Amino acid sequence: MYVVGVTGGIGSGKTTVTNLFQTYGIDVVDADVIARGLFQLGSDALQQVHERFGDQALLGTGELNRAWLRARVFEHPEDKVWLNQLTHPLIREQILAALKQAQSPYVILSAPLLVENKLTELCDRVLVVDISEALQVERTLQRDSVSAQQVAAIMQAQASRAERLQAADDVIDNSGTQDALVEPVARLHRFYLQQLEQ
Ligand code: ADP
């Protein structure tokens, strides 16, 4: 299975780019979707969080209180280590299972933290969607109901633009219009198909 990792910071345009690859029938595995699904009701991960933190970690419905857990690991680094040790192997396992199920000639693994979480190990090729930090902030503020400070905090926790670019085999510059993405995506799609034949 030939895996193309697609990454970029928050608001860089990963989803916009992977949607374009999907128009060619390419399957996309989204690490964020897998991560969010880990704590479904009845899951092993949810039970382990409940055992460690008690009822305070749950909502009245029994679902994970994500806001509480986020605040908790922010304030307690040892809990963050514990949570990462719980979730990272599970996420990796589920990503691998999803990649194996893909039917398209190559498959995309989309992950904002591809570089940070070493998911690059699962990829044959890494494509970075690149924009300036200023544009990242602007587009995220337009999309999400968050403050500029919250966007800055998220960006702080992610790899820097330079770190990400260092891990890149291919780069798409998304500082232009969305229409300007069509041609580079088409070119890369052809390129990845060629790689398969070698
Ligand atoms: P990511 O998945 O990396 O967080 P998105 O693909 O959701 O990023 O893009 C962030 C926001 O910016 C979305 O609202 C998207 O519609 C918009 N966007 C993406 N590319 C462009 C572009 N080239 N010009 C203007 N807006 C864009």
Boltz pocket constraint, residues with backbone or C-beta under 6 A from the ligand:
constraints:
  - pocket:
      binder: B
      contacts: [[A, 8], [A, 9], [A, 10], [A, 11], [A, 12], [A, 13], [A, 14], [A, 15], [A, 16], [A, 17], [A, 139], [A, 140], [A, 142], [A, 143], [A, 174], [A, 175], [A, 176], [A, 177], [A, 178], [A, 179]]
      max_distance: 6.0
